Amino acid sequence: MLRTIVVGSSVSVQGIFEAQLDNGKIVVRVDDRLYAGRPVVKKTS
């Protein structure tokens, strides 16, 4: 599943979901690199 995370204050990364961490962050894969960050939540209106 494709997920988007926020890394730092203004950088977002979109990649394949890999894992959910205990601290609430998720890990996504982009090519051969892994990134961990806060998930972007879909805004409801």
LUMVORO-496914 format. One record per residue (C-alpha): residue number from 0; residue in one letter; chain; x, y, z. Coordinates in nm, 2 decimals, decimal comma, always signed. Layout:
REM residues N
<r num="NUM" residuo="a" cadena="A" c1="X" c2="Y" c3="Z"/>
...
***
This chain:
REM residues 45
<r num="0" residuo="m" cadena="A" c1="+0,00" c2="+0,00" c3="+0,00"/>
<r num="1" residuo="l" cadena="A" c1="+0,13" c2="+0,34" c3="-0,09"/>
<r num="2" residuo="r" cadena="A" c1="+0,17" c2="+0,58" c3="+0,22"/>
<r num="3" residuo="t" cadena="A" c1="+0,29" c2="+0,93" c3="+0,27"/>
<r num="4" residuo="i" cadena="A" c1="+0,49" c2="+1,04" c3="+0,57"/>
<r num="5" residuo="v" cadena="A" c1="+0,63" c2="+1,36" c3="+0,70"/>
<r num="6" residuo="v" cadena="A" c1="+1,01" c2="+1,36" c3="+0,78"/>
<r num="7" residuo="g" cadena="A" c1="+1,12" c2="+1,68" c3="+0,96"/>
<r num="8" residuo="s" cadena="A" c1="+0,93" c2="+2,00" c3="+0,94"/>
<r num="9" residuo="s" cadena="A" c1="+0,86" c2="+2,03" c3="+0,57"/>
<r num="10" residuo="v" cadena="A" c1="+0,97" c2="+1,72" c3="+0,39"/>
<r num="11" residuo="s" cadena="A" c1="+0,73" c2="+1,45" c3="+0,29"/>
<r num="12" residuo="v" cadena="A" c1="+0,81" c2="+1,10" c3="+0,14"/>
<r num="13" residuo="q" cadena="A" c1="+0,57" c2="+0,87" c3="-0,04"/>
<r num="14" residuo="g" cadena="A" c1="+0,65" c2="+0,50" c3="-0,06"/>
<r num="15" residuo="i" cadena="A" c1="+0,54" c2="+0,15" c3="+0,00"/>
<r num="16" residuo="f" cadena="A" c1="+0,43" c2="+0,08" c3="+0,36"/>
<r num="17" residuo="e" cadena="A" c1="+0,68" c2="-0,15" c3="+0,54"/>
<r num="18" residuo="a" cadena="A" c1="+0,61" c2="-0,13" c3="+0,92"/>
<r num="19" residuo="q" cadena="A" c1="+0,43" c2="+0,04" c3="+1,21"/>
<r num="20" residuo="l" cadena="A" c1="+0,67" c2="+0,15" c3="+1,49"/>
<r num="21" residuo="d" cadena="A" c1="+0,58" c2="+0,15" c3="+1,86"/>
<r num="22" residuo="n" cadena="A" c1="+0,62" c2="+0,53" c3="+1,88"/>
<r num="23" residuo="g" cadena="A" c1="+0,34" c2="+0,59" c3="+1,62"/>
<r num="24" residuo="k" cadena="A" c1="+0,57" c2="+0,64" c3="+1,32"/>
<r num="25" residuo="i" cadena="A" c1="+0,56" c2="+0,43" c3="+1,01"/>
<r num="26" residuo="v" cadena="A" c1="+0,83" c2="+0,31" c3="+0,78"/>
<r num="27" residuo="v" cadena="A" c1="+0,80" c2="+0,33" c3="+0,40"/>
<r num="28" residuo="r" cadena="A" c1="+1,03" c2="+0,20" c3="+0,13"/>
<r num="29" residuo="v" cadena="A" c1="+1,14" c2="+0,40" c3="-0,18"/>
<r num="30" residuo="d" cadena="A" c1="+1,35" c2="+0,19" c3="-0,41"/>
<r num="31" residuo="d" cadena="A" c1="+1,62" c2="+0,04" c3="-0,17"/>
<r num="32" residuo="r" cadena="A" c1="+1,59" c2="+0,31" c3="+0,10"/>
<r num="33" residuo="l" cadena="A" c1="+1,37" c2="+0,31" c3="+0,42"/>
<r num="34" residuo="y" cadena="A" c1="+1,23" c2="+0,62" c3="+0,57"/>
<r num="35" residuo="a" cadena="A" c1="+1,05" c2="+0,66" c3="+0,91"/>
<r num="36" residuo="g" cadena="A" c1="+0,82" c2="+0,94" c3="+0,99"/>
<r num="37" residuo="r" cadena="A" c1="+0,48" c2="+1,06" c3="+1,10"/>
<r num="38" residuo="p" cadena="A" c1="+0,19" c2="+0,93" c3="+0,88"/>
<r num="39" residuo="v" cadena="A" c1="-0,01" c2="+1,19" c3="+0,69"/>
<r num="40" residuo="v" cadena="A" c1="-0,37" c2="+1,15" c3="+0,79"/>
<r num="41" residuo="k" cadena="A" c1="-0,65" c2="+1,20" c3="+0,54"/>
<r num="42" residuo="k" cadena="A" c1="-0,85" c2="+1,51" c3="+0,64"/>
<r num="43" residuo="t" cadena="A" c1="-1,22" c2="+1,47" c3="+0,68"/>
<r num="44" residuo="s" cadena="A" c1="-1,45" c2="+1,75" c3="+0,60"/>
***
